[in-house]
């Protein structure tokens, strides 16, 4: 099992109705989904935060950092 987690959820994330935890059977699929999520959030959210993906064992963590 491979997890995509978002430990910190900003207001834009909550309003968008995104899931903070997703589980996948395939590592490549999990990475692809995490990357697509980050790209979408960086493009469509309010730009107060920047998002990136970090691999942590079998998990992919979507991290949030301060503005651009």
C-alpha positions as CSV (number, residue, x, y, z in Angstrom):
1,X,0.0,0.0,0.0
2,X,1.2,3.5,-0.9
3,X,-0.3,6.5,0.7
4,X,-0.6,10.1,-0.4
5,X,-1.1,12.4,2.6
6,X,-1.6,16.1,3.1
7,X,-0.7,16.8,6.7
8,X,-1.4,20.6,6.5
9,X,-4.6,21.7,4.8
10,X,-5.0,25.4,4.0
11,X,-8.4,27.0,3.5
12,X,-8.2,26.6,-0.3
13,X,-7.5,22.8,0.2
14,X,-10.5,22.4,2.4
15,X,-12.8,24.5,0.2
16,X,-11.7,22.4,-2.9
17,X,-13.0,19.3,-1.2
18,X,-9.7,17.4,-1.6
19,X,-8.9,14.2,0.4
20,X,-6.1,14.5,2.9
21,X,-5.4,10.7,2.6
22,X,-5.5,8.5,-0.4
23,X,-4.3,4.9,-0.6
24,X,-3.0,3.1,-3.8
25,X,-1.8,-0.4,-4.6
26,X,0.8,0.9,-7.1
27,X,3.7,3.2,-6.2
28,X,3.8,4.8,-9.7
29,X,0.1,5.6,-9.5
30,X,0.5,7.1,-6.1
31,X,3.3,9.3,-7.2
32,X,1.4,10.4,-10.3
33,X,-1.7,11.3,-8.3
34,X,0.4,13.2,-5.8
35,X,2.2,15.1,-8.5
36,X,-1.1,15.9,-10.3
37,X,-2.6,17.1,-7.0
38,X,0.4,19.4,-6.3
39,X,0.4,20.8,-9.8
40,X,-3.3,21.6,-9.6
41,X,-3.0,23.2,-6.2
42,X,-0.1,25.3,-7.3
43,X,-2.0,26.5,-10.3
44,X,-5.5,27.0,-9.0
45,X,-5.2,27.9,-5.3
46,X,-4.7,31.5,-4.0
47,X,-0.9,31.5,-4.2
48,X,-0.4,32.1,-0.5
49,X,1.3,28.7,-0.3
50,X,3.5,26.5,-2.5
51,X,3.0,22.8,-2.5
52,X,5.5,20.0,-3.3
53,X,5.7,16.2,-2.9
54,X,8.2,14.4,-0.8
55,X,8.7,10.6,-0.8
56,X,8.8,9.1,2.7
57,X,9.2,5.3,2.5
58,X,6.0,3.9,0.9
59,X,4.3,7.3,1.4
60,X,4.2,10.5,-0.6
61,X,3.6,13.6,1.5
62,X,2.3,16.8,0.1
63,X,4.0,19.6,1.9
64,X,2.9,23.2,2.1
65,X,5.3,26.1,2.4
66,X,4.8,29.9,2.7
67,X,4.0,32.0,-0.4
68,X,5.8,32.4,-3.6
